[in-house]
Amino acid sequence: MADLSLRLFHDTELLPILLACAIAILAILVIFHFIPSKETEEKRIPESALSFVTPSRKFSKYAKKDWRILCLITIPYAIVSFWQLGTASLPSTTWQPSDASGKQDVVFELTGDTDFSAIYTIYGDGDNSFNSDSLNGTNAMTFYGSNDGTNWEKLSTLDVGSIYTYKITEGNWNYHYVKLTSAYLTNTLSEIGFRSADSSCFLPVKINQDDYADSSYPATLMIDEQNLLQLHPTYLNQAYFDEIYHPRNAWEIANNHIMYATVHPLFGTNLIALSIKVFGMNTLAWRIPGVIAGILIVPLMYAIAKLIFQKRRLAGIAALLCACDFMHLTTSRIATLEPFSVLFILAMFYFMIKYFYTSFYDTSFKKTLVILLTSGIFMGIAISTKWTGCYSAVGLAILLFSNLFRRMYEYFKAKKALKNVEELSDSEAHEALLIKDFFWKKFWCTILCCFVFFIAIPAVIYWLTYLPDHVWGTEPWSIANVWKQNMYMYNYHANLKATHPYSSVWYMWIVDARPIWYSYTVDAQGISHSISCFSNPLLTWMGLIAFVSAAVDLLMKRNREAWIILIGYLSAFVPWLFITRCVFAYHFYPSSCFLILLVIYFFRKFIETAKGKWFIRIFLAAYIILFFAFLPATAGFGTTVPYIKSLEWFGSWYFG
């Protein structure tokens, strides 16, 4: 089927994916056909007797149609997300020098054919209870060849390389013995392989000499997983881009090791560590949590859109735009912190938006506090995942005070109206008196609670997320150590001078000008696998129009929906205008979710018109087609070089 799919669609996985999605959709339709519909009862909130009072919004419960839409969008997206995600086979037993100096020799013996064309090496994290210094991997490791075990010729010297990533040293050699010389105590090596001259297999090998064979790190650890070595490694069986950082930290957490280095908060890393603890140290295990977070974001986008627009159709379109966004898929399939931070940012906004639409004059005050508490908890988790949560926290504060200032405005209007109480009806007078009597009590109580909900509780969550981790060496967890670690993180980011050929800046993100290219490999069949991160171009291009439309409505009509969405978008986006260090397209990810809502806001204006419906249908069809057409560039699915090049629409797009 892969060959047929490649011939038909230039994608080895598209045909089976479409079939799997079609089966899932059919099953969902059949299942929901037999589920009886139940009428949902809306909680009746009495209308305000006073014209200047904005009552709480009515929130309807999910009906059968809502769940059907969610399943029809989320389950196919989940299929694509998990498809060819990774493998459960990665060399994990790791050798490191036992000699206190780090200088140690190991001699390998090729037991069959001695003609080899490459040396494969892959290394992982060492046991830092033995060696707590910085890890240098294969740095300055040197290989020598010999046929008599006495006279040696130098073959190659390795550099530090990238952890969990294959290093392939090409050559044309014929030696019975190969000697590895370690240079540093910080060297590690998980597996070594010698590729046959015809590149068809790895040659059989054994240890000929190991002076520390009885130690905790015998040289046999380098050849005990030969069956896991890959002749043609792809993204499926090795790390790429920032996976050389986060899975490593997660492995150290899972194994209770001293952490080598970390420059981000660790809640998301702890989630990856939990998966590694359960499923082992491999690419599939460390990518599963991010995929699950990405899947959860889709129904959360539906919930936020329905909260704002109160239209099932618009909420469904929002979920669909999210599910078919390139960046959403790519970022959830790589083991980084972004999918977790975006999930929790959206969750904290969901509850703050709910509070924004709620008045403590007509809703249980306790209920309003519970909504704020939940938002604060998710804010704490978001910041404990990545500091970008702090940017969006500013948006929360703006929406919070927008609500409170609205209630204050109503208080002063009610107080003024009571001066002419004879002009008010009984119901108007009664409501005005209630507002006058209870506003300040509820206002100050809310303010005091918010200090707890949005400062104290997030701080406690942040500090507690470091409990499973050993960032500060052998010292115990303490508030002082957490503070010291965060000062280190701040100084790292503030003074970072790194450069990258695929970096970009904010004005490139809003037009999709510069994708970040993650990985390019070729498998045994000569099929290309490329992964790049950028938004669906239809989203960013339509988003420009939608942004202007919402901004105009906010300025001219003071539209509440435009205010909410723009605050969410700008609070995540504006800080990047002032950050001068190296940044990438994926930093636009939190903003892109609110860009989806801006597009929905724009669609709402003409979705009820005949021409508008056709425009939206054509747009969505093109959006979905692009999503599937670009899978070879965003998900790493097998394709041909001509096809991957055909997707490079602009000179600044590069996919390998």
C-alpha positions, 0 to 999 in steps of 0.5 A: 500500500505504501508504494501505491500511496507514493505513486498516487499521492507522493506520500507513502502514508497518505492512502492508509491514513485516509482509509483509517480516517474514513473507517473511523468517521464511518464508525463514529456516524454509525455509533452516534446514529444509535445514541438517543438524543437528549434535550439539554436544559439551559440554566435560566439566568434572569434578565437584568431589569436595568438597561446598563447591566450586562447579565451573565451569559447562558452556557448550554451543555453539550448535546449529541451533536456537539460530541459527534462533531468533536469525535468526527474532528478529534479522532481522525486528527489523533490517527494522523498524530500517532501515525508513524510517530516513532519506534520502541527500539532505541539502544539504551544501555550505555558504556562510559569509561571506568578509568578515573582518568577517562582515558581507556582503550577497548578493542573490538574484533570482527568475527566474520567479514572484516571489510566495512564501509562505515562506523555507526555510533549513538550515545545516551546519557551516562550514569552521573552518580558515577560521573556528574560532570558535563556530558561530552558524548563521543567527543575526541573518541578515536578509532584505530584499525589493525590486522595483527593487534599490534600495529594500529592505523588511525581511522577517525576521531569523533566530535561531540555529536548529538545525543540519541542521534546516529553519527555515521563515519564513512570510509573504506576499511579492512581490519580485523581489529578496531580499537576505540580510545576514550579521551574524557571521563565524560565520554559515553557510547550506547552502541557501535556498529560496523557496516558491511562494504556493500552497506547491506548489514552490520558485521558481527563483532565481539570484545577482544580487549576490555581491561574493565570487563568486571566493572559496572560499565563493561565494553559489552554494553556497546555491542549488546543491542546490535539488533536495534541498530538502524542502517538507515536511521530516520526521525522514527528511531533517533532524536531531532532538533530539541529532542537532544535536550528534553528527552535527556532531561526526562530520562534523568528525572525518570532514573532519579539522576542528577540533571545535566542542564535545563533552561526551562521549567520542568512540569512538561519534562516531568510528563515526558519522564513519566512516559519514559518510566512506563514505556522505556527510553525510546522515541515513541515513549518520549513523543506520546505525551506531546501527541496526547496534549495536541489531541486535547487541544482540539476539543479545547479549541471547540470549547473556547469557540463555543464559549465565545460565539455560542454557535456549534457550527463556528466551534466546529470550524475552530476545532477543524482549523486547529486540527488541520494546522501544520504547526499544531501537528508538527509541534505535538509530534516532537518531544518539546514543551510547546504542546503542554504549554499551549494546552494549559494556556488555552485551559487558563483562558477558557476559564477566564473567558467564562468568568469574563461572561459571568456577573457576580450580581446574578451568579453564585459568588462562590461559583465565580471564585471557583472559575477564577481558582481553576483559571489560576491553577492552569496558569500555574501549570502553564508557567511551570511548563514554559515561561511563555505562560507568563506572557499570556498571564498578562492577558488573563489579568486584562480580562479579569479587570475588564470584568471587574471594571464593568461591574464597577461601572454598573455600581456607579450607574446603579448608585446614580439611578437610586438618586432618582428612585421614584423614576425606577420600577420596583424591580429596577430599584430592587436590583439597583439596591442589590448592586449598591449594597454588595458590589464593594464586598464582592469586589474586594473579596474577589481581589483578595482571592485573586492574590491567592489564585493567581500569585500564591497558588501558581507560585506553590505549583511552580515550586512543587513541580521541581520536587521530582528533579535533581537540577541542583546536584546532590543538594536537596529540594528547597525554595532557595535552590528553585530560586537559584535555578530560575536565576540561572535560567533567566541569565541563560536566556537573557545572554543567549547569543546563539544563531540558527540558519532557520531562525525567524522574527515576528513579522515573518510568522504572520505571513509564514515567511520562514519555516524552521526545518527540523530534520531530513533523512533518507530510508533504505528505499531511498525515500525522503523524510522531512520535518518542518514547522510552520503554520498552514499558510491559509490560516496566517494569510486569512488571519491578517484580514481577520485581525484587521477586521476584529481591531476595527470592530473593537475600536468602532463598536467596542465588540466584546468578542473582538476584545477577548480574542485580541487580548489572547492573541496580543498577550502571547504575540507582542512580547516577541516584538521586543525579544532580540535573541534567536527565535523560531516559527514555533514561538508563534504557536500560542498566538496561532490558536487565537488567530484561529479564533480571529478567523472564526470571528471574521467568518461569523460576519457572513456565515449566514449568507449564501455567498459567505457559506460557499466561501467558507466551504471552499476555504475549509476544503483548500485548508484540509487539502493543504494539510494532507498535501504537506504531511511529507514536509510537516510529519516526516512521511515518506516522499520523493525529492521532487515532491518535497521541492515542489512544496517550497513555494517561496525562496525562504521555504526549505524542506531538504 
